[in-house]
Amino acid sequence: MSATLMKKTAAVAALCLLALPAMAHPGHGGSAGFLAGFAHPFTGVDHLLAMLGVGIWGGQQRRGWGQPATFLGMMLLGALAGMAGLTVPGLETGIAATVALVGLVIALALALPNWLGMGLVGLFALAHGNAHGQELPATAAACGFMLASVVLLGAGRFLGQVLAERMLRGAGVALTAAGVVLLGLA
């Protein structure tokens, strides 16, 4: 990786980390409607980066929509569990780890067998869904964050298909770095 690309990657990572005060779980002032649910994945850097990363990784592999569909289905299951009051121990650490891991697989251009990749993103999605379900335990909010997730996964998938491999790997490095910082804060 060239020095210029490394500097640009570091700048992108630093800009992403400016959103840390808006971590995904700041509370929502009792608002749990569709708009609060839709905004939630965009206002939490950990959810935003993880969903974009899963989409990028899927686009980078060019394997179809299996991984994004798995992510959405498992996120819904995790959300339903969260709405029912089931919690996952170490949830914030797990969510931060998903950002670092998805960044790593992008940076390494890791092409896992399809079943393993879908299993991995399914585990990521359970954690993210559980957090969403605990924070916004209303059906309207769930519809909102599911739609926002479709948008983020689709945008990531598009980027994964159109960006040059060097840029994708740089984005993976930036995601990994952001995930490591989030792990330190979890």
N, C-alpha and C positions, 0 to 999 in steps of 0.2 A: 504494500500500500504506500503510495507516494506521500510525501510530507504535506502537500497541499490538501490531498484527500483526507488525511488524518486530522488536519486542522479544521476542515469543514465538518467532519464527523463530530469532533469534539465540540464545535460551536452548536451543532444541532442538538447534541446531548445536553449541553448547558441550557439551551433555550427550553428544552423539554422539562428540565428540572426546575425551571422557574415556576412551574405550575404546582410544585410540591405543597404549598399552603392549601391548595384546593384538592387535597387527597380525596379519594373516591368516597370517603365516609365522614363528611363533615356534619351530617345531620341535615334535615330538610325542613325544619320548622313546622312539622306536622303536615306538610304538603306531601301527598302520596298519590297524586293524580297522574294522568297520562303524560303531561308536560314534564313533571318532575322525574318520571321514569325515563322519558326520552333524553332529558338533559344529563342524567346521572352518568352514563358512560363517557360523555364528552367532558365532564367537569372533573373527573378523577384521572389523574395521569396514569395510575397503574392499570385501570380498566382500558383507557384509551390506547395505551401502548400495547397491551396484551392483545386486544382485538385487532388492531392494525397489524401487529406482528403475525398473528395466526393467519390473517388474510394474505399478507406478503409471502409467508412461507408456502401457503397453498398455491399461490400464483407462481412462485419461483419453481415449484415442482411440476406445475402444469398437469395435474392429475384429475382435474374435474372439481366438482363441488362437494365431494365426500367430507373433507375436513371441515369446511365452514358449516355444512349441514349438521355434522356431528357436534360441532361446538354449540350451535343453536339448540339442538335437542337436549344435550346434556346440561346446558346452562338453564334451560327451562326446568329440568328435573331438580337441579340445585336450588333454583329459585323457589320452587314449590316446597322443597324441604326446609328452606329458610323461612318461608311464610308459615310453615307448620311449627316453627320454633326449634327445629333441629339445627344445631350449630356444629361447625367443624373446628376442632382444636387447632390453634396456630393459623387461623384463616388469613390474617394479614401477611404473615411470613410466607405462606403458601402462594398468595396472590403475587407478592413481590418476586418470588422465585419463578413464577410463570413468565414474567417479563424477561428476566435474565435468561431463562432456558429457551424461550422462543427466539430471543436475539441470538443466542449461541447457535441454534440450528440454522438460522438464516445466514449468519456470518460464515459458518462452515459449509453452507449449501448442502446440508445433510439431507439425503434422500433415503428416509427410512422406508421399510415395507409399508404399504398403504394401511394395513390393519394396525401396525404399531403407531404410525403417525396419527391415525384417527383415535386410537386409545389415549395417546398423549394429550391431544387437544381436548378430548373428552374429560380427562382429569382436570385440566386447566379450567374448563368451562364449569365443572361442578363447583369449584371454589368461587369463581366469579359469580355464578348464579346464586350460590348460597348467600354471598354478601349482599347481592342485590335484593334477594328475597327477604333478608333480615331488615334491611334498611328501608325498603319500600314494600311493605306487605299488603299491597292492594292489587287487584286484578288490572285496573286501569294503568297503574304504574308498571306492572309486568309487561303489558302490551307496549308501553312506551319504550322500556329498555330493550325489549326484544327487537323492535323496529330500529332503534338506534344501533343495535348490534349488527343487524343486517347491513346497514349503511356502512359501518366501520369495517366489517369483514369484506364487503364488496369493494370498498375503496382500497383496502390493503391488497386484495387479490389483484385489482387492476395495476397497482404499483408493482407488485411482484412479477407481473407479466411484461410491463413496458420499460422498467428501469434496467439499465445496464448491470451486468453481474457485479462489477466493481462497486457500483452505487448500492446495490442490494447488500453486499457484504459489509460496506461501511454503515449502512442502516442497522444491520445486525449487530455490529460492534457497539453502535450507539445505544441500541436497545439493551444489550447485555450490561453496558455501563450503567444505564438508568436503573435496571433491575438490581444491580449490586448496591447502588445507593439506596434504593427503596428497601432492600433487605436490611441495610444498616439502620433504617428508620423504623422498621416494623417492630 
